[in-house]
Amino acid sequence: MPEIDTSNHAKYVEAESSPVLRSLMGHLYATVVKRTRSFAPIDLLDAGCGEGHAVGPLRALGPIRYTGVDANPACIAWCRDRHPELPFAEASVLALPFENAAFDVVVCMEVLEHLDAPEAAVSELARVARRGVVITVPFEPVFQLGNALRGKYPESWGNHPEHIQHWGRRSFRRFLERTRALEDVSVDIAGPWLVACARPRL
């Protein structure tokens, strides 16, 4: 299968030769795993799984039942090729094909910043979660500054051209609380990312 051509995958390829980026991403995943573990999940949905880079880190949680979904069919084909033992499905985070409270925990990494209506996605994530939701987004303006220092996206001063939503720590927490889909919202800083942890509002 040819190398997949997405900006997200390119970041992981770059990390293979960048100790700094690799360390930052390791810190992000350690924070996600820690927050996800706090809900003691048996089953987990990786919503917007992309190229499946979270599969390895999430296996640190132990023998959970993992399911991945993404709207990009090329990403799903890539994931199925590399993890044939796991279920992957083509689906949008705006219309998840699962019943209410279908998973103990829903993880959604670096998706909301790409969406015109992120509040609708948050409602869907909360709908299919029984115990918790863990969401990551870029921490602005730190993320953009980091891109600029690496020479990325100079025409937009480091802003990823696909990122149409931008949040700081306080604004992201306020946004999640305003959706009324989540409660007990907390937001951690993990390098140039934010990691939100919350419970679905019943």
MARVOBA-976729 format. One line per field, with one value per residue: x, y negated, z negated of N, C-alpha, C, CB in turn. Coordinates in steps of 0.05 Angstrom, whole numbers. Atoms other than C-alpha are relative to their C-alpha. Glycine has a CB too. Layout:
// MARVOBA-976729
npx <- X  ...
npy <- Y  ...
npz <- Z  ...
capx <- X  ...
capy <- Y  ...
capz <- Z  ...
cpx <- X  ...
cpy <- Y  ...
cpz <- Z  ...
cbpx <- X  ...
cbpy <- Y  ...
cbpz <- Z  ...
END
This chain:
// MARVOBA-976729
npx <- 17  -17  1  24  -7  16  -17  -3  -20  -26  -11  -12  -25  -19  -8  -19  -27  -1  3  17  28  6  4  25  22  0  13  28  12  0  22  25  2  6  28  18  -1  16  28  -1  16  -1  1  -9  2  -20  17  -19  -25  -21  -16  -3  -24  6  4  -22  1  24  -3  -11  23  6  18  25  12  -5  13  -8  16  -10  16  -17  -1  -28  -10  11  -14  -26  2  7  -23  -21  11  23  14  17  22  -1  23  0  22  -6  5  25  22  -12  20  1  21  -7  -16  -11  -28  -7  -14  -5  -24  1  -26  -6  22  19  -10  5  28  16  19  -12  19  16  -17  -1  25  0  -19  12  23  -7  -18  13  -14  -18  -9  -26  -2  -24  -2  -24  -1  -8  -15  -25  -2  -7  -28  -18  -1  -15  -28  -9  2  24  22  -9  19  20  -14  1  27  7  21  25  10  18  7  -24  7  -19  10  25  21  9  18  26  14  11  22  22  14  20  -1  -20  -3  -26  -21  -26  -17  -29  -19  -20  -16  16  27  18  13  25  11  27  21  24  22  23
npy <- 24  24  18  17  28  19  17  -12  -22  13  8  -23  -7  19  -6  -22  11  24  -7  19  -6  -26  3  14  -18  -20  12  1  -26  -8  14  -11  -26  4  10  -21  -21  8  -10  -29  -10  -27  5  27  10  20  15  15  -15  6  -22  -20  3  -2  -28  -10  11  -8  -27  1  -2  -28  -15  13  -4  25  5  25  11  24  7  -3  -28  -9  -5  -25  -21  -1  -12  -28  -14  -2  -12  -16  -12  20  10  27  6  26  16  27  5  15  -19  -26  -21  -16  7  16  -12  -25  -4  11  25  9  17  14  15  18  -1  22  25  -1  -1  24  -1  -18  -6  -23  -23  -5  -13  -27  -14  -4  -18  -28  -6  -7  10  24  10  12  15  17  20  17  21  25  1  -15  -19  15  10  -23  -4  21  -4  -23  7  -11  18  28  19  7  4  -24  -11  -22  9  -15  6  23  6  5  2  -1  -18  9  2  -27  -10  14  -11  -26  3  12  -20  -13  -29  -11  11  -5  5  10  3  -1  8  -21  13  17  -11  0  -25  4  -24  8  -21  7  10  -19
npz <- 0  -1  23  -1  -4  16  16  27  -2  -5  26  13  -15  9  28  0  -1  17  28  15  -7  11  28  4  -6  21  23  -7  3  28  13  -9  13  28  3  -9  20  24  -3  1  -22  -11  -29  -6  -27  -9  -19  -16  6  -19  -10  21  16  28  8  17  27  14  9  28  18  6  -19  -6  -26  -15  -26  -12  -23  -13  -24  -23  -7  -3  27  9  -15  12  27  -2  -10  21  24  -9  23  13  -17  -9  -17  -11  12  9  29  1  -2  7  -5  24  18  23  21  -11  8  25  -5  -27  -4  -25  0  -21  -20  2  -12  -29  -5  0  22  20  21  -8  4  29  7  -8  16  26  -3  -1  23  25  24  -3  -26  1  -25  -3  -21  3  20  -14  -25  2  -22  -23  3  -4  -29  -12  6  -16  -28  -11  -7  4  -12  20  25  16  4  -19  -17  4  27  -1  28  16  28  22  21  11  -20  -7  21  -2  -23  6  19  -13  -16  18  -4  18  27  13  -21  7  -23  6  -21  -6  -21  -18  -2  23  4  16  12  9  1  -15  16  -3
capx <- 0  30  46  -16  -15  -45  -16  -29  11  66  74  87  137  172  173  214  274  257  270  235  171  173  179  121  76  96  74  8  -7  14  -36  -91  -78  -78  -144  -176  -153  -189  -255  -233  -258  -274  -292  -268  -284  -228  -271  -233  -179  -142  -85  -91  -31  -68  -76  -7  -10  -81  -61  -25  -95  -95  -145  -197  -245  -222  -263  -239  -279  -258  -292  -232  -239  -164  -149  -196  -164  -96  -118  -149  -86  -42  -89  -132  -150  -188  -255  -252  -311  -319  -362  -364  -359  -421  -463  -434  -468  -475  -529  -531  -479  -447  -376  -347  -301  -297  -229  -226  -157  -144  -211  -253  -206  -223  -298  -347  -394  -351  -408  -448  -390  -384  -457  -447  -385  -423  -484  -446  -404  -425  -371  -324  -300  -228  -215  -150  -141  -82  -64  -64  -24  31  15  18  83  114  95  125  191  194  183  113  58  98  43  -4  48  46  -29  -48  -91  -142  -151  -212  -223  -173  -175  -134  -143  -198  -235  -236  -265  -318  -335  -344  -387  -430  -448  -488  -468  -413  -402  -343  -299  -225  -171  -97  -39  4  57  26  -40  -99  -129  -201  -232  -307  -368  -428  -487  -543
capy <- 0  -69  -120  -158  -232  -272  -330  -292  -231  -277  -302  -232  -219  -283  -261  -200  -246  -301  -284  -347  -334  -261  -281  -330  -279  -228  -276  -287  -213  -202  -255  -226  -156  -181  -218  -160  -110  -151  -126  -53  -37  32  6  -57  -96  -133  -185  -215  -162  -187  -141  -102  -132  -130  -54  -39  -89  -70  2  -20  -20  56  104  53  62  10  -18  -71  -116  -169  -207  -197  -130  -129  -133  -76  -33  -50  -31  34  53  41  65  120  146  82  54  -10  -45  -104  -156  -229  -253  -295  -232  -172  -106  -81  -78  -124  -108  -55  -64  -74  -129  -168  -197  -250  -277  -337  -338  -396  -450  -427  -433  -489  -465  -435  -440  -390  -342  -350  -332  -269  -249  -258  -220  -156  -159  -125  -149  -200  -240  -259  -312  -343  -406  -452  -500  -569  -610  -561  -510  -563  -592  -522  -513  -580  -563  -497  -535  -507  -546  -612  -643  -641  -653  -581  -572  -505  -520  -467  -495  -540  -538  -565  -557  -574  -536  -579  -590  -515  -499  -553  -526  -455  -478  -520  -459  -433  -363  -354  -365  -364  -393  -400  -421  -403  -433  -380  -420  -453  -415  -419  -356  -362  -310  -310  -267  -264  -303  -253
capz <- 0  19  -35  -54  -37  -95  -134  -199  -176  -152  -223  -248  -193  -213  -286  -266  -254  -304  -378  -401  -362  -382  -455  -450  -418  -470  -524  -488  -485  -557  -579  -536  -563  -634  -626  -589  -642  -696  -667  -671  -601  -574  -505  -470  -407  -371  -335  -277  -282  -220  -202  -267  -302  -369  -367  -395  -453  -471  -478  -542  -572  -571  -538  -517  -458  -408  -350  -302  -254  -205  -148  -102  -65  -50  -124  -139  -85  -114  -185  -163  -126  -187  -241  -210  -279  -297  -272  -232  -197  -152  -189  -207  -279  -261  -251  -288  -269  -341  -393  -453  -507  -462  -489  -558  -531  -467  -447  -394  -376  -333  -297  -323  -297  -226  -233  -215  -270  -326  -376  -336  -338  -414  -421  -381  -420  -485  -458  -446  -511  -575  -623  -592  -533  -520  -466  -441  -400  -385  -441  -408  -396  -420  -365  -311  -338  -339  -266  -248  -283  -244  -179  -169  -133  -127  -84  -144  -198  -221  -221  -190  -130  -150  -221  -223  -298  -349  -424  -486  -551  -580  -515  -500  -567  -559  -490  -515  -573  -528  -486  -546  -524  -576  -650  -698  -643  -656  -607  -612  -573  -539  -502  -441  -452  -499  -528  -553  -598  -614  -629  -583  -610  -623
cpx <- 18  -3  -24  9  -19  20  4  21  28  13  13  25  22  11  21  29  2  -5  -18  -29  -9  -6  -27  -24  -2  -14  -30  -14  0  -23  -27  -5  -7  -29  -20  -1  -17  -29  -2  -16  4  -1  4  -4  21  -14  17  28  23  14  6  24  -6  -2  21  -1  -24  1  13  -22  -6  -19  -27  -10  1  -16  9  -18  14  -16  16  3  29  12  -10  13  28  0  -6  23  20  -10  -25  -16  -20  -22  4  -24  3  -25  10  -6  -26  -24  11  -21  -1  -23  10  16  12  28  5  13  2  24  -2  24  3  -20  -15  10  -5  -29  -14  -19  10  -19  -18  15  2  -25  -1  20  -12  -23  8  19  -17  13  16  6  27  5  26  -4  26  -4  10  5  26  4  9  29  20  2  18  30  11  -2  -25  -20  8  -20  -22  12  -3  -27  -5  -23  -27  -12  -17  -11  25  -8  25  -13  -27  -23  -10  -18  -27  -16  -13  -23  -25  -16  -22  0  18  -1  26  23  25  17  29  15  20  17  -16  -29  -15  -14  -24  -10  -27  -18  -23  -23  -24  -26
cpy <- -25  -16  -18  -30  -18  -16  12  22  -12  -9  23  9  -19  6  22  -11  -25  8  -18  5  27  -1  -14  18  22  -10  -3  26  9  -14  11  27  -3  -8  22  22  -7  9  30  13  29  -2  -30  -5  -21  -14  -20  12  -6  25  21  -3  2  29  10  -12  9  29  1  2  29  11  -14  9  -27  0  -27  -8  -25  -5  4  30  10  6  26  24  4  14  30  17  5  13  17  13  -19  -10  -30  -5  -28  -15  -27  -3  -16  19  28  22  20  -9  -18  16  27  7  -12  -28  -5  -19  -13  -19  -16  1  -26  -25  -1  -5  -28  -1  19  7  23  26  7  14  29  17  7  20  29  9  6  -14  -26  -6  -13  -12  -16  -19  -15  -21  -25  -22  17  18  -15  -10  23  6  -20  4  24  -6  10  -22  -30  -20  -8  -2  24  12  22  -8  14  -6  -26  -8  -3  -4  -3  17  -8  0  28  11  -14  11  27  -2  -12  19  13  30  14  -14  8  -3  -10  0  -1  -11  22  -11  -18  11  -4  27  -4  27  -7  25  -9  -9  18  -15
cpz <- 0  -26  2  -1  -16  -16  -28  1  4  -26  -14  14  -8  -27  -1  0  -17  -30  -15  6  -11  -30  -6  5  -20  -25  5  -5  -29  -15  8  -13  -30  -5  8  -21  -24  2  0  23  6  31  6  30  6  23  16  -2  20  10  -22  -18  -30  -9  -19  -28  -16  -10  -28  -20  -8  21  4  28  15  26  11  23  10  25  25  7  3  -27  -11  14  -11  -27  2  10  -22  -25  7  -23  -13  19  6  19  10  -10  -9  -30  -3  1  -5  1  -24  -17  -23  -20  9  -10  -28  3  29  0  27  1  25  24  0  13  30  7  0  -24  -21  -22  7  -4  -30  -10  8  -16  -28  2  -2  -23  -24  -24  5  29  -3  28  0  23  -3  -21  14  -20  -1  24  25  -1  5  30  13  -5  15  30  14  6  -3  11  -19  -28  -19  -5  21  17  -4  -28  2  -27  -16  -29  -18  -21  -10  21  8  -21  1  24  -6  -20  13  18  -16  3  -20  -27  -12  19  -13  25  -9  24  3  23  17  5  -26  -1  -20  -9  -12  -1  17  -19  5  0
cbpx <- -19  -7  27  -18  1  -21  -11  -27  -7  -3  -23  -21  -5  -12  -24  -4  7  -22  27  8  -4  22  23  -1  3  28  12  -4  14  27  1  0  26  19  -5  9  29  1  -12  -11  6  -23  -27  29  -29  27  -23  0  -5  20  26  0  12  -25  -1  26  0  -25  17  16  -24  -11  -3  3  -29  30  -32  28  -29  31  -9  28  -15  16  -8  -30  1  12  -22  -24  13  11  -8  10  20  17  -27  27  -26  -1  -12  -16  23  -1  -14  12  8  27  -12  -25  -17  0  19  19  28  -25  26  -28  23  28  -18  -5  30  9  -14  -16  -29  25  -17  -9  28  5  -24  8  26  -11  -14  14  19  1  19  25  -22  23  -24  25  -25  7  17  -21  7  0  -27  -19  4  -11  -28  -8  3  -18  23  -13  -24  26  -12  -22  -11  13  -21  -6  8  5  23  -23  -19  16  -17  6  20  3  10  24  13  5  20  22  9  9  19  -27  9  28  -24  0  -10  13  -7  10  13  -13  14  14  0  -21  20  -21  20  -12  -9  -9  -7  0
cbpy <- 0  -16  -16  7  -8  15  -28  11  19  -24  -12  23  -2  -29  8  18  -7  -20  1  -29  -1  20  -15  -25  12  9  -28  -9  20  -8  -30  4  17  -22  -25  12  5  -31  -11  11  -16  17  10  -4  -11  14  -15  -30  29  -19  -10  27  -27  -15  18  -7  -30  -5  16  -26  -13  3  28  -31  11  -3  1  2  -5  2  -28  -13  5  -22  -23  1  -6  -28  -14  4  -15  -27  -23  22  9  -24  5  -7  4  1  16  -21  -15  -20  -1  -1  15  -2  26  -12  4  -1  -12  18  1  -14  17  -17  20  5  23  -6  -3  27  17  -2  9  -11  -25  -2  -4  -26  -15  1  -17  -26  -6  6  -23  30  21  4  -20  21  -19  17  -20  -12  8  -8  -28  16  14  -24  -12  24  -1  -27  5  24  9  21  5  -3  12  22  -25  -5  -22  27  2  30  -4  6  22  -24  24  -28  2  -28  -15  18  -5  -30  3  18  -17  -23  21  -12  7  -2  8  28  -20  18  -25  29  -27  27  21  -3  29  -23  22  -15  13  -21  5  24  -29  20
cbpz <- -25  24  -2  -24  29  -18  -2  -10  22  19  -17  -1  30  1  -16  24  28  9  -13  8  30  6  -13  18  28  -7  -5  29  18  -13  7  31  4  -12  17  27  -9  -3  26  -27  25  -11  12  -7  6  9  -14  -8  0  -12  11  12  6  -7  25  12  2  17  20  -4  12  -28  -9  -1  -2  7  -2  10  -9  6  -2  -5  25  15  -19  4  30  -3  -16  20  23  -6  -21  19  -20  -9  -14  14  -15  32  -23  16  -12  23  28  -28  25  -16  -12  -13  -24  30  20  -15  -13  12  -3  3  -3  11  -5  -29  -6  11  -20  26  10  -11  -6  29  11  -15  12  30  -4  -11  26  27  -5  -4  -9  -14  13  -7  4  3  -1  27  -25  20  6  -26  5  4  -28  -15  12  -11  -30  -6  14  -19  -17  14  25  0  -14  -26  1  -16  29  2  -20  19  -12  11  -9  -10  -23  -12  25  5  -28  3  24  -12  -24  18  11  5  28  12  -18  -13  21  -23  17  -6  -7  8  17  26  8  2  -11  15  -22  18  -29  18  6  -24
END
